[in-house]
Amino acid sequence: MLFVRRFPIVVLQSVFLVSAVSIAGLTSAQDWPGWRGADRSDRSTETGLLQEWPKGGPAKKWTFDQAGIGYAGFAIVQGRLFTLGQDDEKEFALCLDAETGKEIWRTPVSEKYSNSYGDGPRGTPTIEGEFVYSLFADGTLACLKKEKGEIVWTRKMQEFGGKIPIWGYSESPLLDYGMVVCTPGGSEGSIIALDKTSGELKWQTSELDSDAHYSSLIAMDVKGKKQYVQLLVNRAVGIQSNNGKVLWQNEWYGGFAVIPTPVDVDGNVYVSSGYSAGSRLINAGAEGGGEAIWDNREVKNHHGGIILVDGYLYGHADRAGFFCQDTGDGSLKWKSGDIGKGCVTWADGRFYYVEEKTGDILLIEANPEKVTLRGKFTMEPQTQQRRAQGAVWVHPVVSGGKLFVRDQEFIHCYDIAN
């Protein structure tokens, strides 16, 4: 059911916003320095990629089979791939040569965290300058040296009143203006900012007492003012960047789990989650901040991500399938049940999509009028270590003319340059 309220919508035209200024300034266009890229939009600026795949898919460059278990994604900077994994003893940070797949270093960091949907870390490292920042499933936040993986400092989310969510901490830390911003949750304040060099607490949002779930923060520039936005289990919130003051709130019924990252729609905030929630566009401005612009209860992105392209939102919704949604009023332009549930990224006019049950990798051309499949192949090999309740949940990444995908211990790299 669709409800519309009257607020102005401005179509997002640019890929990179001020939200990533401290990260993007240190990386090249081909780098992917953390979760959903430099600006957390899950859109790459790369060009010159295959617009259609040959039968059987693009050529594989390499497979690495010692990544351990878990669902951690990739950060790729200056020819190195960074991710997380778990072995029989510890959760660890891992660095590979992105061109060859050879291991450069691995550093054990935190204790194992077990749950029925599969053990291991779920967040994505964030790279800034010479350091790697990662949040592990047991709540350990670690800063490591990028070159050789030495630990600089660690903090525990429990120090700030947090408690481990059912499936473990899954957030990818946000690096912005000298701070590491993340979500311990709890009654002492849901969101914190730490000094990136020392790990010392800069501020904590004492006004918020929601427990942590699985979404990651984004940074937004709203009419020249910086704010951080998070989707908590019971509300979406905008936070003043320099002191953690709550700027606006919007009540949200996340139910059992809130996972997707919010999307910046040029000063408004799009949120979605599964179960009984739906999707919503929220005004993030100083006037009317926190008020819903529209609601759509049909579009429920459980996980897998939503991507904004030229004023339209694309992703997978429970029951609706792969969809295109208009940012103007929240209406669906189309939905395709032929594409199974999965996760997605975007580069050079194409969506790269991994179906979670089959491990099929799809190249999709989509616009507000139609969706067209431009290639398909199956990830091989796939793991034998995955829990029965688990699936292929690691988000694909495009960087340096290559496509990177993962199923537990297997990381695969494919040549997609034209």
NORZI-V617497 format. One record per residue. RES is the residue in three letters. PHI is phi in radians with two decimals (* if undefined). BURIAL is + if it has 16 or more other C-alpha atoms within 10 Angstrom, else -. Layout:
<<RES | PHI | BURIAL> <RES | PHI | BURIAL>>
This chain:
<<MET | * | -> <LEU | -1.94 | -> <PHE | -2.13 | -> <VAL | -2.11 | +> <ARG | -2.06 | -> <ARG | -1.57 | -> <PHE | -2.43 | +> <PRO | -1.26 | -> <ILE | -2.02 | +> <VAL | -2.02 | -> <VAL | -1.19 | +> <LEU | -1.30 | +> <GLN | -1.88 | -> <SER | -1.69 | -> <VAL | -1.48 | +> <PHE | -1.85 | +> <LEU | -1.97 | +> <VAL | -1.07 | +> <SER | -0.97 | +> <ALA | -2.04 | +> <VAL | -1.06 | +> <SER | -1.37 | +> <ILE | -1.64 | +> <ALA | -1.08 | +> <GLY | -1.16 | -> <LEU | -1.91 | -> <THR | -2.31 | +> <SER | -1.56 | -> <ALA | -1.10 | -> <GLN | -1.48 | +> <ASP | -1.32 | +> <TRP | -2.36 | +> <PRO | -1.38 | +> <GLY | 3.04 | +> <TRP | -0.96 | +> <ARG | 1.03 | +> <GLY | 1.56 | +> <ALA | -1.15 | +> <ASP | -2.00 | +> <ARG | 1.08 | +> <SER | -1.65 | +> <ASP | 1.10 | +> <ARG | -2.12 | +> <SER | -1.61 | +> <THR | -1.65 | -> <GLU | -1.16 | +> <THR | -2.27 | -> <GLY | 1.31 | -> <LEU | -1.77 | +> <LEU | -0.98 | +> <GLN | -1.61 | +> <GLU | -2.60 | +> <TRP | -1.65 | +> <PRO | -1.22 | -> <LYS | -1.00 | -> <GLY | 1.58 | -> <GLY | 1.61 | +> <PRO | -1.22 | +> <ALA | -1.20 | -> <LYS | -1.43 | -> <LYS | -1.57 | -> <TRP | -2.86 | +> <THR | -2.27 | +> <PHE | -1.91 | +> <ASP | -2.03 | +> <GLN | -2.20 | -> <ALA | -1.44 | +> <GLY | 1.34 | +> <ILE | -1.63 | +> <GLY | 2.28 | +> <TYR | -2.16 | +> <ALA | -1.23 | +> <GLY | -1.58 | +> <PHE | -2.01 | +> <ALA | -2.01 | +> <ILE | -2.30 | +> <VAL | -2.46 | +> <GLN | 0.89 | -> <GLY | 1.39 | -> <ARG | -2.07 | +> <LEU | -1.85 | +> <PHE | -2.09 | +> <THR | -2.70 | +> <LEU | -2.24 | +> <GLY | -2.78 | +> <GLN | -2.43 | +> <ASP | -1.93 | +> <ASP | -1.21 | -> <GLU | -1.97 | -> <LYS | -2.51 | +> <GLU | -1.54 | +> <PHE | -2.37 | +> <ALA | -1.66 | +> <LEU | -2.36 | +> <CYS | -2.25 | +> <LEU | -2.12 | +> <ASP | -1.32 | +> <ALA | -1.18 | +> <GLU | -1.44 | -> <THR | -1.98 | -> <GLY | 1.42 | +> <LYS | -1.39 | -> <GLU | -1.26 | +> <ILE | -1.76 | -> <TRP | -2.77 | +> <ARG | -2.46 | +> <THR | -2.26 | +> <PRO | -1.11 | +> <VAL | -2.21 | +> <SER | -2.30 | +> <GLU | -1.33 | +> <LYS | -1.16 | +> <TYR | -2.23 | +> <SER | -1.85 | -> <ASN | -2.73 | -> <SER | -1.19 | -> <TYR | -1.60 | -> <GLY | 2.17 | +> <ASP | -1.30 | +> <GLY | 1.75 | +> <PRO | -1.23 | +> <ARG | -2.21 | +> <GLY | -1.42 | +> <THR | -2.00 | +> <PRO | -1.08 | +> <THR | -2.06 | +> <ILE | -1.85 | +> <GLU | -2.48 | +> <GLY | 1.04 | -> <GLU | -1.70 | -> <PHE | -2.26 | +> <VAL | -2.08 | +> <TYR | -2.05 | +> <SER | -2.48 | +> <LEU | -1.92 | +> <PHE | -1.66 | +> <ALA | -1.04 | +> <ASP | -1.45 | +> <GLY | 1.68 | +> <THR | -1.42 | +> <LEU | -1.76 | +> <ALA | -2.23 | +> <CYS | -1.91 | +> <LEU | -2.12 | +> <LYS | -1.32 | +> <LYS | -1.16 | +> <GLU | -1.18 | -> <LYS | -2.21 | -> <GLY | 1.48 | +> <GLU | -1.21 | +> <ILE | -1.34 | +> <VAL | -1.62 | -> <TRP | -2.72 | +> <THR | -2.38 | +> <ARG | -2.37 | +> <LYS | -1.91 | +> <MET | -1.06 | +> <GLN | -1.17 | -> <GLU | -1.11 | -> <PHE | -1.91 | +> <GLY | 1.60 | +> <GLY | -1.39 | +> <LYS | -2.34 | +> <ILE | -1.19 | +> <PRO | -1.13 | +> <ILE | -0.92 | +> <TRP | -1.68 | +> <GLY | 1.53 | +> <TYR | -1.05 | +> <SER | -2.19 | +> <GLU | -1.25 | +> <SER | -1.80 | +> <PRO | -1.09 | +> <LEU | -1.65 | +> <LEU | -1.82 | +> <ASP | -2.77 | +> <TYR | 0.85 | -> <GLY | 1.37 | -> <MET | -2.16 | +> <VAL | -1.83 | +> <VAL | -1.97 | +> <CYS | -2.74 | +> <THR | -2.20 | +> <PRO | -1.21 | +> <GLY | 1.30 | +> <GLY | 1.86 | +> <SER | -1.27 | +> <GLU | -1.38 | +> <GLY | 2.39 | +> <SER | -1.22 | +> <ILE | -2.17 | +> <ILE | -2.26 | +> <ALA | -2.24 | +> <LEU | -2.01 | +> <ASP | -1.12 | +> <LYS | -1.23 | +> <THR | -1.54 | -> <SER | -2.08 | -> <GLY | 1.41 | +> <GLU | -1.29 | -> <LEU | -1.20 | -> <LYS | -1.68 | +> <TRP | -2.80 | +> <GLN | -2.48 | +> <THR | -1.42 | +> <SER | -1.12 | +> <GLU | -1.30 | -> <LEU | -1.96 | +> <ASP | -2.29 | +> <SER | -1.32 | +> <ASP | -1.20 | +> <ALA | -1.26 | +> <HIS | -2.02 | +> <TYR | -2.24 | +> <SER | -1.41 | +> <SER | -2.03 | +> <LEU | -1.19 | +> <ILE | -2.16 | +> <ALA | -1.86 | +> <MET | -2.28 | +> <ASP | -1.90 | +> <VAL | -1.93 | +> <LYS | 0.92 | -> <GLY | 1.45 | -> <LYS | -2.06 | -> <LYS | -1.43 | +> <GLN | -2.55 | +> <TYR | -1.86 | +> <VAL | -2.14 | +> <GLN | -2.41 | +> <LEU | -1.80 | +> <LEU | -1.60 | +> <VAL | -1.14 | +> <ASN | -2.09 | +> <ARG | -2.99 | +> <ALA | -1.66 | +> <VAL | -2.41 | +> <GLY | -1.99 | +> <ILE | -2.11 | +> <GLN | -1.15 | +> <SER | -1.22 | +> <ASN | -1.52 | -> <ASN | -2.49 | -> <GLY | 1.38 | +> <LYS | -1.18 | +> <VAL | -1.32 | +> <LEU | -1.55 | +> <TRP | -2.77 | +> <GLN | -2.44 | +> <ASN | -2.43 | +> <GLU | -1.09 | -> <TRP | -2.49 | +> <TYR | -1.74 | +> <GLY | -1.44 | +> <GLY | 1.14 | -> <PHE | -1.26 | -> <ALA | -2.78 | +> <VAL | -1.99 | +> <ILE | -2.14 | +> <PRO | -1.11 | +> <THR | -1.37 | +> <PRO | -1.03 | +> <VAL | -2.11 | +> <ASP | -1.40 | +> <VAL | -1.90 | +> <ASP | 0.89 | +> <GLY | 1.71 | +> <ASN | -1.93 | +> <VAL | -2.07 | +> <TYR | -1.74 | +> <VAL | -2.29 | +> <SER | -2.72 | +> <SER | -2.74 | +> <GLY | -1.50 | +> <TYR | 1.07 | -> <SER | -1.76 | -> <ALA | -1.41 | +> <GLY | 2.19 | +> <SER | -2.48 | +> <ARG | -2.75 | +> <LEU | -1.90 | +> <ILE | -2.13 | +> <ASN | -1.28 | +> <ALA | -1.82 | +> <GLY | -1.41 | +> <ALA | -1.17 | -> <GLU | -1.74 | -> <GLY | 1.32 | -> <GLY | -1.02 | +> <GLY | 1.64 | +> <GLU | -1.44 | +> <ALA | -1.26 | +> <ILE | -1.52 | +> <TRP | -2.71 | +> <ASP | -2.20 | +> <ASN | -2.41 | +> <ARG | -1.48 | +> <GLU | -1.39 | +> <VAL | -1.48 | +> <LYS | -2.24 | +> <ASN | -1.49 | +> <HIS | -1.07 | +> <HIS | -2.87 | +> <GLY | 1.82 | +> <GLY | 1.63 | +> <ILE | -2.11 | +> <ILE | -2.19 | +> <LEU | -1.64 | +> <VAL | -2.36 | +> <ASP | 0.90 | -> <GLY | 1.48 | +> <TYR | -2.24 | +> <LEU | -1.84 | +> <TYR | -2.26 | +> <GLY | 2.96 | +> <HIS | -1.95 | +> <ALA | -2.12 | +> <ASP | -0.96 | +> <ARG | 1.31 | -> <ALA | -1.44 | +> <GLY | 1.48 | +> <PHE | -1.15 | +> <PHE | -2.45 | +> <CYS | -2.20 | +> <GLN | -2.14 | +> <ASP | -1.38 | +> <THR | -1.26 | +> <GLY | -1.18 | +> <ASP | -2.39 | +> <GLY | 1.47 | +> <SER | -1.30 | +> <LEU | -1.47 | +> <LYS | -1.42 | -> <TRP | -2.87 | +> <LYS | -2.52 | +> <SER | -2.17 | +> <GLY | -1.41 | -> <ASP | -1.35 | -> <ILE | -1.79 | +> <GLY | -1.24 | +> <LYS | -1.03 | +> <GLY | -3.06 | +> <CYS | -2.10 | +> <VAL | -2.52 | +> <THR | -2.43 | +> <TRP | -2.42 | +> <ALA | -2.77 | +> <ASP | 0.87 | -> <GLY | 1.36 | +> <ARG | -2.32 | +> <PHE | -1.66 | +> <TYR | -1.88 | +> <TYR | -2.31 | +> <VAL | -2.03 | +> <GLU | -1.33 | +> <GLU | -1.25 | +> <LYS | -1.48 | -> <THR | -1.75 | -> <GLY | 1.33 | +> <ASP | -1.21 | +> <ILE | -1.98 | +> <LEU | -2.02 | +> <LEU | -1.88 | +> <ILE | -2.12 | +> <GLU | -1.76 | +> <ALA | -2.50 | +> <ASN | -2.52 | +> <PRO | -1.10 | +> <GLU | -1.65 | -> <LYS | -2.82 | -> <VAL | -2.21 | +> <THR | -2.31 | -> <LEU | -1.43 | -> <ARG | -1.96 | +> <GLY | 2.92 | +> <LYS | -2.81 | +> <PHE | -2.69 | +> <THR | -1.88 | -> <MET | -1.06 | +> <GLU | -2.52 | -> <PRO | -1.34 | -> <GLN | -1.96 | +> <THR | -1.27 | -> <GLN | -1.82 | -> <GLN | -1.68 | -> <ARG | -1.16 | +> <ARG | -1.14 | -> <ALA | -1.03 | -> <GLN | -1.43 | -> <GLY | -1.49 | -> <ALA | -2.78 | +> <VAL | -1.51 | +> <TRP | -1.92 | +> <VAL | -1.33 | +> <HIS | -1.25 | +> <PRO | -1.22 | +> <VAL | -2.36 | +> <VAL | -1.93 | +> <SER | -2.75 | +> <GLY | 1.08 | +> <GLY | 1.27 | +> <LYS | -2.27 | +> <LEU | -1.91 | +> <PHE | -2.00 | +> <VAL | -2.36 | +> <ARG | -2.56 | +> <ASP | -2.32 | +> <GLN | 0.95 | +> <GLU | -1.27 | +> <PHE | -1.66 | +> <ILE | -1.95 | +> <HIS | -2.02 | +> <CYS | -2.21 | +> <TYR | -2.14 | +> <ASP | -1.48 | +> <ILE | -2.04 | +> <ALA | -1.25 | -> <ASN | -1.37 | ->>
